[in-house]
Structure formats: structure tokens, C-alpha cells
Amino acid sequence: MKKLGVIVLFCLCASFSVTAQEGFAVKAGINNVSAKVDLGAFGGNVTNGELGFYVGGGYNFELDDTWAIEPSALLSIVSDLTSLYIPVMAKYEVAESFTIQAGPQINYLLEDVPDGAFGLDLAIGGGYQIDDNWFVEARYGFEISRGGDFGDSVDYNTLTIGAGYRFN
């Protein structure tokens, strides 16, 4: 029930933002979440990846002709793992319409886990502006911290590839 409430709140906030802000973008795509478990004294690591999808929105703040900041909120559904990602990407235009991106990304597991729902990633990637409205982007998030008892033994890394439409 708690998960449903968060999803409804997320959708409501996104729909209000569409009509209220210039530069808002809606985006969707596929993602791959890989979980790496450190077996500690048993030796070695176990890695498993799952393919899913994400939907969400963001707002692009242009700082000048080459720099921009874009915070986003993305709802990710991968198998039985539902998460909310909040990347805040600094974007630098290296060529016409092509940007490289980097920044922190908060990830919050919406599943009922006893501990360790909150994580922090470092995300890097790139994007291409197809025309005034449509764009594509890809990013990889490396987990750098996860709270809770299993925070040191489990890493969640995320690859996202998607497209979006920016309202100008």
C-alpha cells in the first residue's frame, strides 16, 4: 500500500509540472539494474542483472550556451524491484546537440526492505538533442553508498537508455 501511495504522488507531481514549467521533459526507456553481492569470507562476488523500464520527468536549467543542470525523478520497475531515482545531472555540450553528463543520483528502493532502502550513486553518461523537443540519453549509475546493515555487501548499479520530449 505504501508503494502505491508513492507512485500516485509521483504521477500527480509530474502531471502538475507538465503544465506549470517551461523546459520540463518527460522521459522513458529501458534500464538494467545489476546487483553485486560480496560474499566476504566465502570468497568472491555474485552479480545478477535484470532488465526493466523507467518513466519520469525532469527540468533542464540552462546556465549558459554550453552548461546546464537537469534534476529528474524517474520511477524504475525491474522484475520485483521498484525504485525511485533522482539524478541531478550537470550537462556540458561538447558538440552541437551532444552533451556529456555527470552528477549524483539518489536511489530509493520502494520495496519493503528491512534496511538499506536509500542509496547514492555517481552517474555518468551522454545525450543527444534530435530537434527542439526530442532527445535521447544514456547513463550508468555506480553505487557509492547504501545505508543499512547490508550496505557494504550489496551494490546496485544501473544502466538507463531512453528518449524524451522537452516542452519549450
N, C-alpha and C positions, 0 to 999 in steps of 0.2 A: 504494500500500500504506500509506503514511504517513497519507493521508486516511482510509482505512478504520479504522486504529487509533484515530485521534482521535474518529471517530464512535462507535465501540464504547465507548470510555472515557466519552464524554459520556453515552451512553444508560445505562451502568451507574451512573454517579454520580447521574443523575436518578432512576433506579428506587430506589436506596437512600434518597434524600432523601424520596421519597414516603412511605415507612413510618416514617421517623425524625423528621420535623419537623412540628409543628403550624403552620399558616399557609402551608404550601407550596402553590404553584399550578402547574398545568400549563396551557400556552397554545399556541395555534396560530393561523395566519392567513395572509393574503397579504402580500407585500411587493413593492415596486418599487424596484429599485436603478438609479440613473442615474449614468452615468459622464460626466464633463465633461472634455474634453481641451483644454488651452491649446496652440494651435498656434504660440505665440511669434512669431518673425519672419515667419511666413507669414500672420499676422493672423487674428483671430477665434478662435472656440471651436467644438468639435463636441460635441454632447450626444446620448447614446443611453440609453434606458431599457429595462429588461427586467422582466417580471412573473414572480414565483415564489411560494414559500411558506416558512414558518418553523414550527418546533416547538421547544418547550423548557419551561423551568420557572423559577420564582423563589420567593423567600421574602419575605413582607411583614413588616417590623418596625414596629409601631405605636409612635410616640414619645409621642403624646397623642391627644386627641379629633380633632384636625384634621391632624396631620403624621404621615407615615410614610416609610420608606425601603424600596425594593424592589430588591435586586440580582437579576438574572436571567441565564440562559445560554440563548441561542437559536441553533439551527442553521438557517441560511438556505441554500436551494438555489434559485438563479436561473439558468436556462439552464446554461451551463458554469461558473458561478461559485459555488462553495460557500464559505460564510463562517461564522465563529463570532462572534456579537455578545454582548457582556457589558455591558448597560446597568445603571447604578446610578441609579435614579430617586428624587428627592425628590418626594413626593406631598403636595399640600395640598388639603384638602376645602373647596371654595368654596360648595357647596350640598349638601343631603342626597344622599349616594351619588355625587356628581360631583366628580372631582378634576382638578386641573391637575398636570402632571408636568414635571420638567426635571432634567437631570443629564448626566454624562459617559457615553459609550458607547464601549467598546473594540471595534474590529472587526479580525478576523484572517482573512486570505484563506487557505483551506485548499488552494488550488490550488498547483501547482508553479510559483511565480513566482521569478525570479532575485533580486528585490529588492523591497522595499516591501510586504511581507505585513501589517505591523502599521499600524493607523490609529487615530486618536482622533477621536470625533465629539462634538458638543454636541447632545443630543436634547431635544425639547420635545413635549408632547402632552397628552392628556387621557384620562380613563377614567370609566366608569360602572358601579357595582355594582348589578346587576339584582336579586339577592337575596343571601342569606347566602353562597352559594357561587359563583354565576355572575357574570361581569363581561365587559365589552368595553373595548377600549382602542385608541388610535391614537397614533402618534408619528412625528415626522420627525427624522432624524439628519443634521446638517450636518457634513461632514468639516472638521476644523480642522487636522489634521496627518496626514501619511503618511510613513513612513520610506522610505529608499531613493533610488535615482537618479531615479526618475520621480515622486517625492513632490510636487514643486512643479508638475508639469504635468498630473496626473490627480487629479480629485476624485470620490469615490464618496459620493453622498448616498442615504439610504434612507427610504422611507415604509413603515411597517408598520401594518396594520389587522387586529385579531384578537379572539378571545374566549378565555376561560379559565375554569377551575374551581379554586376555592380550597378546600383541605382545612382545615376549622376544628377 
